[in-house]
C-alpha cells in the first residue's frame, strides 16, 4: 500500500492528470447543479436575477480560452529560460510546479464548465430551479478563478528566476538528504560486502540502460517476505547502469522475486532528487559553474551556490531503525556529497580569488563534520582546490592572499 500511494503521488504530479481531474470536477459541478435544484424554493430565480447566468457563462467561456493559451505560453517561456540560464535539469523540476499546474487546470476546467453549461441551457435540461443552482455554482467558479489568478500573478513574480530555482532545488535536496542520512539504505540492511549475498542467489539483470531513479523499498521487502526470501540490491539510486548489468540478487521464489525487482526499481533516462540528494547538489554546482563561465563571470552566484551546498552538506541525522528486514542494499556514499559538486565549482573557479577563498573556508568547516566520509572528502577536495588555485591564479599577490585552510595545515 505504501508503494502504491507513493506511485500515486508521482502520477499526480503530472500536468495532464491535474487538468483531467479538474475538468472532470467541472463536468460534475454542472450535473450537481441540476440535481440540487430540487432544494431551491420557488420564485427565487426572479428575485436574484438567475437569468444573468448566461451572460456570466459567456464571459467565462470567452476569457478562459484566451487566458489558458496565454498561461501556457508563459509557462513554456519560463521553462526554456530557466533551462538555458541556470541548468537544463531545472526544466523537469519546474514541470512539477503545483501552482502552475493548478492554475492552468483551473482555467481549462472553467472553460469546459462554461461551455457545457451553455449547451445544456439551450435544451430543456435545466428548469427554473436548476438555473438558480447553476447560477450559484457559477458564482463559486468565478470566485475560484479570481483566487487562482491572484495566486498566479504573485507566483509569476519569482517563477523561473535564479533565486526561486535555487530555492526549489535546495528544499528538495534538503529533504532527500535528511531521508538518506537517517536511512542510508532506504530502511533496509547495509550491503557493505557482496560476500553477504548467499551462494545460489539468482541475479536479476537490468531490462534497459539508464539511471536508477528510485526504489520502492516497502514493495520490495513485502515481496521478499511473501516469497520467504530476501533481496540483495547491488546498485544505488542515481547510478547509471547498462542493459544486462546485474542489479540485484534474490532468494526464495525467484520468478516472482525477479518480477518484483523489475517493477519496483525504476530505471529511466533522467535522475530525480527525491532519493538522490547527490543529483540536487550537482544541479546547484552546475548553476555555480555556469555563473563562472567567461560569458557570465558572476562570482556572486557561484558563492551563493557554494554556501547552499555547504549548508546542505552539514546535514546530520541520527540513523533510523531498519524497517525492512528482507532487503539489503549499499548505503549512501556520503563522501560523494562533497567530491563531485564542490570539485566541479573548484575547477571552474581556479582564477577567481574571491570564490576560492569562500570555497576553502566552507570545505574547512566541513572537514570537521561528524560523518568521517564527509570530513575526509572535504579535506581531499580542499587540497585539490588549493593546489589548482596556486597554479592558476594570475598574480603572486593573489596567490599570497589565498590562505591555506586549517584542515590542510594539521
C-alpha positions as CSV (number, residue, x, y, z in Angstrom):
1,X,0.0,0.0,0.0
2,X,2.9,2.4,0.8
3,X,4.4,1.7,-2.6
4,X,1.0,2.2,-4.3
5,X,0.4,5.6,-2.6
6,X,4.0,6.6,-3.5
7,X,3.4,5.8,-7.1
8,X,0.0,7.6,-7.0
9,X,1.7,10.7,-5.7
10,X,4.3,10.5,-8.5
11,X,1.5,10.1,-11.0
12,X,-0.5,13.1,-9.6
13,X,2.5,15.4,-10.2
14,X,1.8,15.4,-14.0
15,X,0.1,18.3,-15.6
16,X,-2.2,16.1,-17.6
17,X,-3.5,14.4,-14.5
18,X,-4.4,17.6,-12.8
19,X,-6.0,19.0,-15.9
20,X,-8.2,15.9,-16.4
21,X,-9.1,15.9,-12.7
22,X,-10.3,19.5,-12.6
23,X,-12.0,19.1,-15.9
24,X,-13.9,16.1,-14.5
25,X,-14.9,18.2,-11.4
26,X,-16.2,20.9,-13.7
27,X,-18.4,18.5,-15.5
28,X,-19.6,17.0,-12.2
29,X,-20.4,20.6,-11.0
30,X,-22.8,21.1,-13.9
31,X,-24.7,18.0,-13.1
32,X,-24.6,18.6,-9.4
33,X,-26.3,22.0,-10.0
34,X,-29.0,20.1,-12.0
35,X,-29.8,17.7,-9.2
36,X,-29.5,20.2,-6.3
37,X,-32.2,22.3,-7.9
38,X,-34.9,20.4,-6.1
39,X,-33.9,22.2,-2.9
40,X,-34.3,25.7,-4.3
41,X,-37.6,27.4,-3.2
42,X,-40.0,28.5,-6.0
43,X,-39.7,32.1,-7.1
44,X,-36.1,32.6,-6.1
45,X,-34.9,32.8,-9.8
46,X,-36.7,36.2,-10.3
47,X,-35.5,37.6,-7.0
48,X,-31.8,37.0,-7.5
49,X,-31.7,37.5,-11.3
50,X,-30.6,34.0,-12.1
51,X,-31.2,34.6,-15.8
52,X,-27.9,36.5,-15.9
53,X,-26.1,33.2,-15.6
54,X,-26.0,33.0,-19.4
55,X,-24.0,36.3,-19.6
56,X,-21.6,35.1,-16.9
57,X,-21.1,31.8,-18.6
58,X,-20.4,33.6,-21.9
59,X,-17.8,35.8,-20.2
60,X,-16.1,32.7,-18.7
61,X,-16.1,30.8,-22.0
62,X,-14.7,33.7,-24.0
63,X,-12.0,34.7,-21.5
64,X,-10.8,31.4,-20.2
65,X,-9.7,30.1,-23.6
66,X,-7.5,33.2,-24.1
67,X,-6.1,33.1,-20.5
68,X,-5.3,29.4,-20.8
69,X,-3.4,29.9,-24.1
70,X,-1.5,32.9,-22.5
71,X,-0.6,30.9,-19.4
72,X,0.7,28.0,-21.4
73,X,2.9,30.3,-23.4
74,X,4.2,32.0,-20.2
75,X,4.9,28.5,-18.7
76,X,6.9,27.4,-21.8
77,X,8.9,30.6,-22.0
78,X,9.8,30.4,-18.3
79,X,10.8,26.8,-18.5
80,X,13.0,27.5,-21.5
81,X,14.7,30.5,-19.9
82,X,15.4,28.5,-16.7
83,X,16.9,25.7,-18.7
84,X,19.1,28.0,-20.8
85,X,20.1,30.4,-18.0
86,X,20.6,28.2,-14.9
87,X,20.8,24.4,-15.7
88,X,18.8,22.2,-18.1
89,X,18.0,19.9,-15.3
90,X,15.8,22.6,-13.7
91,X,13.3,22.2,-16.5
92,X,12.0,18.9,-15.2
93,X,11.7,20.4,-11.7
94,X,9.6,23.3,-13.0
95,X,7.3,20.9,-14.8
96,X,6.2,19.7,-11.4
97,X,5.3,23.1,-10.1
98,X,2.0,22.6,-8.4
99,X,0.8,26.2,-8.6
100,X,1.3,26.4,-12.4
101,X,-0.4,23.1,-12.9
102,X,-3.4,24.1,-10.7
103,X,-3.8,27.5,-12.5
104,X,-3.7,26.0,-16.0
105,X,-6.1,23.2,-15.0
106,X,-8.5,25.7,-13.3
107,X,-8.6,27.9,-16.4
108,X,-9.2,24.9,-18.7
109,X,-11.7,23.4,-16.3
110,X,-13.7,26.7,-16.1
111,X,-13.8,26.8,-19.9
112,X,-15.2,23.3,-20.0
113,X,-17.7,24.1,-17.3
114,X,-19.0,27.3,-19.1
115,X,-19.2,25.6,-22.5
116,X,-21.1,22.6,-21.2
117,X,-23.5,24.8,-19.2
118,X,-24.3,26.9,-22.2
119,X,-25.0,23.9,-24.3
120,X,-27.4,22.4,-21.7
121,X,-29.1,25.8,-21.1
122,X,-30.2,25.7,-24.7
123,X,-32.0,22.5,-24.1
124,X,-34.9,21.7,-21.7
125,X,-32.4,20.0,-19.3
126,X,-32.4,22.9,-16.8
127,X,-35.7,24.1,-15.2
128,X,-36.1,27.4,-13.3
129,X,-35.0,25.9,-10.0
130,X,-32.0,24.2,-11.6
131,X,-30.9,27.5,-13.2
132,X,-30.8,29.1,-9.7
133,X,-28.5,26.3,-8.6
134,X,-26.3,26.7,-11.7
135,X,-26.2,30.5,-11.0
136,X,-24.8,29.9,-7.5
137,X,-22.4,27.3,-8.8
138,X,-21.2,29.8,-11.5
139,X,-20.5,32.4,-8.8
140,X,-18.4,29.9,-6.9
141,X,-16.5,29.1,-10.1
142,X,-15.8,32.8,-10.7
143,X,-14.6,33.2,-7.2
144,X,-12.2,30.3,-7.6
145,X,-10.9,31.7,-10.9
146,X,-10.2,35.1,-9.3
147,X,-8.4,33.5,-6.5
148,X,-6.2,31.4,-8.9
149,X,-5.5,34.5,-11.0
150,X,-4.2,36.3,-7.9
151,X,-2.1,33.4,-6.9
152,X,-0.8,33.1,-10.4
153,X,0.2,36.8,-10.5
154,X,2.1,36.5,-7.2
155,X,3.7,33.3,-8.4
156,X,5.0,34.8,-11.6
157,X,6.9,37.5,-9.7
158,X,9.7,34.9,-9.0
159,X,8.8,31.8,-11.1
160,X,11.8,30.6,-13.0
161,X,14.2,33.2,-11.5
162,X,17.6,32.2,-10.2
163,X,16.5,32.6,-6.6
164,X,13.3,30.6,-7.0
165,X,15.0,27.8,-9.0
166,X,17.8,27.5,-6.4
167,X,15.4,27.6,-3.5
168,X,13.3,24.7,-5.1
169,X,16.5,22.6,-5.7
170,X,17.7,23.5,-2.2
171,X,14.5,22.4,-0.5
172,X,14.2,19.2,-2.4
173,X,17.8,18.3,-1.8
174,X,17.5,19.0,1.9
175,X,14.5,16.7,2.2
176,X,16.4,14.0,0.2
177,X,19.5,14.3,2.4
178,X,17.5,14.1,5.6
179,X,15.9,10.9,4.3
180,X,19.2,9.3,3.2
181,X,21.1,10.4,6.2
182,X,18.5,8.8,8.5
183,X,18.0,5.8,6.3
184,X,21.2,5.3,4.2
185,X,19.8,2.1,2.8
186,X,16.2,3.4,2.5
187,X,15.2,1.3,5.5
188,X,17.0,-1.9,4.6
189,X,20.2,-3.5,5.8
190,X,23.5,-2.2,4.7
191,X,25.2,-4.4,2.0
192,X,28.8,-3.5,2.8
193,X,30.3,-6.6,1.2
194,X,29.0,-8.8,-1.6
195,X,30.2,-11.8,0.4
196,X,26.9,-11.3,2.4
197,X,24.9,-12.5,-0.6
198,X,24.2,-16.2,-0.2
199,X,25.5,-18.8,-2.6
200,X,22.9,-19.8,-5.1
201,X,21.1,-16.4,-5.1
202,X,19.7,-15.7,-8.5
203,X,20.8,-12.5,-10.3
204,X,18.3,-10.0,-11.7
205,X,19.5,-8.1,-14.8
206,X,18.6,-4.6,-15.9
207,X,16.0,-4.6,-18.6
208,X,17.2,-1.3,-20.0
209,X,20.0,1.2,-19.8
210,X,19.7,4.3,-17.8
211,X,19.8,5.7,-14.3
212,X,18.4,4.1,-11.2
213,X,15.7,6.7,-10.5
214,X,14.0,5.4,-7.4
215,X,13.4,2.2,-5.4
216,X,10.2,1.1,-3.8
217,X,11.7,-0.4,-0.7
218,X,8.4,-1.2,1.0
219,X,7.2,-3.2,-2.0
220,X,10.5,-5.0,-2.4
221,X,10.5,-6.0,1.2
222,X,6.9,-7.1,1.1
223,X,7.5,-9.3,-2.0
224,X,10.5,-10.9,-0.3
225,X,8.5,-11.6,2.8
226,X,5.7,-13.2,0.8
227,X,8.1,-15.4,-1.1
228,X,10.1,-16.4,2.0
229,X,13.3,-14.9,0.6
230,X,15.5,-11.8,0.5
231,X,16.6,-9.2,-2.0
232,X,20.2,-8.0,-2.2
233,X,20.4,-4.9,-4.3
234,X,23.9,-4.1,-5.6
235,X,23.2,-0.6,-7.2
236,X,22.3,2.7,-5.6
237,X,19.9,5.4,-6.6
238,X,21.5,7.7,-9.1
239,X,23.8,5.1,-10.5
240,X,24.0,4.6,-14.3
241,X,23.6,1.0,-15.5
242,X,23.7,-0.7,-18.8
243,X,21.1,-3.2,-20.1
244,X,22.0,-6.7,-18.9
245,X,24.0,-5.5,-15.9
246,X,23.1,-7.3,-12.6
247,X,21.2,-5.0,-10.3
248,X,20.2,-7.4,-7.6
249,X,20.3,-11.0,-6.3
250,X,17.2,-12.8,-4.9
251,X,16.5,-15.9,-2.8
252,X,13.2,-17.6,-2.4
253,X,10.5,-17.9,-5.1
254,X,12.9,-16.5,-7.7
255,X,10.5,-15.9,-10.6
256,X,8.1,-13.7,-8.5
257,X,11.1,-12.0,-6.8
258,X,12.6,-11.2,-10.2
259,X,9.3,-9.6,-11.3
260,X,9.1,-7.6,-8.0
261,X,12.7,-6.2,-8.5
262,X,11.9,-5.2,-12.1
263,X,8.7,-3.5,-11.2
264,X,10.0,-1.6,-8.1
265,X,13.4,-0.4,-9.2
266,X,12.7,2.3,-11.6
267,X,15.3,2.9,-14.4
268,X,15.0,6.0,-16.5
269,X,16.8,8.4,-18.7
270,X,16.8,11.2,-16.0
271,X,17.8,11.3,-12.4
272,X,15.4,12.6,-9.7
273,X,16.3,14.4,-6.4
274,X,13.8,12.6,-4.2
275,X,16.0,9.7,-3.2
276,X,19.2,11.0,-4.9
277,X,20.5,14.1,-3.0
278,X,23.8,14.0,-4.9
279,X,21.8,15.0,-8.0
280,X,20.4,18.1,-6.3
281,X,23.8,19.1,-5.1
282,X,25.1,18.6,-8.6
283,X,22.4,20.9,-10.0
284,X,23.4,23.7,-7.6
285,X,27.0,23.2,-8.7
286,X,26.0,23.4,-12.3
287,X,24.4,26.8,-11.6
288,X,27.6,28.0,-10.0
289,X,29.6,26.5,-12.9
290,X,27.6,28.4,-15.4
291,X,27.9,31.6,-13.4
292,X,31.7,31.3,-13.6
293,X,31.7,30.9,-17.4
294,X,33.6,33.7,-19.3
295,X,30.4,34.9,-20.9
296,X,28.7,35.4,-17.4
297,X,31.5,35.9,-14.9
298,X,29.2,36.1,-11.9
299,X,31.3,35.1,-8.9
300,X,28.5,36.2,-6.5
301,X,26.1,33.5,-7.8
302,X,28.9,30.9,-7.5
303,X,29.5,31.9,-3.9
304,X,25.8,31.7,-3.2
305,X,25.7,28.1,-4.6
306,X,28.7,27.2,-2.5
307,X,27.0,28.4,0.6
308,X,23.9,26.5,-0.3
309,X,25.8,23.3,-0.9
310,X,27.8,23.7,2.3
311,X,24.6,24.2,4.3
312,X,23.1,21.1,2.8
313,X,26.3,19.1,3.4
314,X,26.2,20.0,7.1
315,X,23.1,17.9,7.4
316,X,23.5,15.2,10.0
317,X,20.6,12.9,11.0
318,X,20.6,10.1,13.6
319,X,20.4,6.7,12.0
320,X,16.8,5.3,12.0
321,X,15.9,1.8,12.7
322,X,16.0,-0.9,9.9
323,X,12.4,-1.1,8.7
324,X,12.7,-3.8,6.0
325,X,14.3,-7.0,7.3
326,X,14.3,-8.7,3.9
327,X,16.1,-6.0,2.0
328,X,19.8,-5.3,1.6
329,X,21.4,-2.5,-0.4
330,X,24.5,-0.3,-0.5
331,X,24.4,2.6,1.9
332,X,24.6,6.2,0.6
333,X,28.2,7.1,-0.1
334,X,28.3,10.4,1.9
335,X,31.7,11.3,0.5
336,X,30.1,11.8,-2.9
337,X,28.1,14.6,-1.4
338,X,31.3,16.6,-1.3
339,X,33.5,15.3,-4.0
340,X,31.7,15.9,-7.3
341,X,29.7,19.1,-6.7
342,X,32.5,21.0,-4.8
343,X,35.2,19.8,-7.1
344,X,33.1,20.9,-10.1
345,X,33.0,24.5,-8.9
346,X,36.6,24.4,-7.8
347,X,37.8,23.6,-11.4
348,X,35.8,26.5,-12.9
349,X,36.8,29.0,-10.2
350,X,40.6,28.5,-10.4
351,X,41.2,32.1,-11.5
352,X,38.7,33.7,-9.1
353,X,40.3,34.5,-5.7
354,X,37.0,35.5,-4.1
355,X,35.3,32.2,-5.0
356,X,38.3,30.1,-4.0
357,X,38.5,31.8,-0.6
358,X,34.9,31.1,0.2
359,X,35.2,27.5,-1.2
360,X,38.2,26.7,1.0
361,X,36.5,28.2,4.1
362,X,33.4,26.1,3.6
363,X,35.4,23.0,3.0
364,X,37.5,23.6,6.1
365,X,34.3,23.7,8.2
366,X,33.0,20.5,6.5
367,X,36.3,18.8,7.3
368,X,35.1,18.7,10.9
369,X,31.8,17.1,10.0
370,X,30.7,14.2,12.3
371,X,30.5,11.9,9.3
372,X,34.0,10.7,8.7
373,X,33.5,10.2,5.0
374,X,32.2,13.7,4.5
375,X,35.2,15.1,6.6
376,X,37.7,13.1,4.5
377,X,36.2,14.1,1.2
378,X,36.2,17.8,2.3
379,X,39.9,17.6,3.1
380,X,40.7,15.9,-0.3
381,X,38.7,18.5,-2.3
382,X,40.2,21.4,-0.3
383,X,43.7,20.1,-1.1
384,X,42.9,19.8,-4.8
385,X,41.3,23.2,-4.9
386,X,44.2,24.9,-3.1
387,X,46.8,23.3,-5.4
388,X,44.8,24.3,-8.5
389,X,44.5,27.8,-7.3
390,X,48.2,28.1,-6.6
391,X,48.9,27.2,-10.1
392,X,46.2,29.1,-11.9
393,X,45.8,32.4,-10.0
394,X,47.2,35.1,-12.3
395,X,49.4,37.1,-9.9
396,X,51.7,36.4,-7.0
397,X,49.6,38.8,-4.9
398,X,46.5,36.7,-5.4
399,X,48.4,33.5,-4.6
400,X,49.7,35.1,-1.4
401,X,46.3,36.2,-0.3
402,X,44.8,32.7,-0.7
403,X,45.2,31.3,2.9
404,X,45.7,27.5,3.2
405,X,42.8,26.1,5.3
406,X,43.5,24.7,8.7
407,X,42.4,21.2,7.7
408,X,45.5,21.1,5.4
409,X,48.0,22.5,7.9
410,X,47.5,20.0,10.7
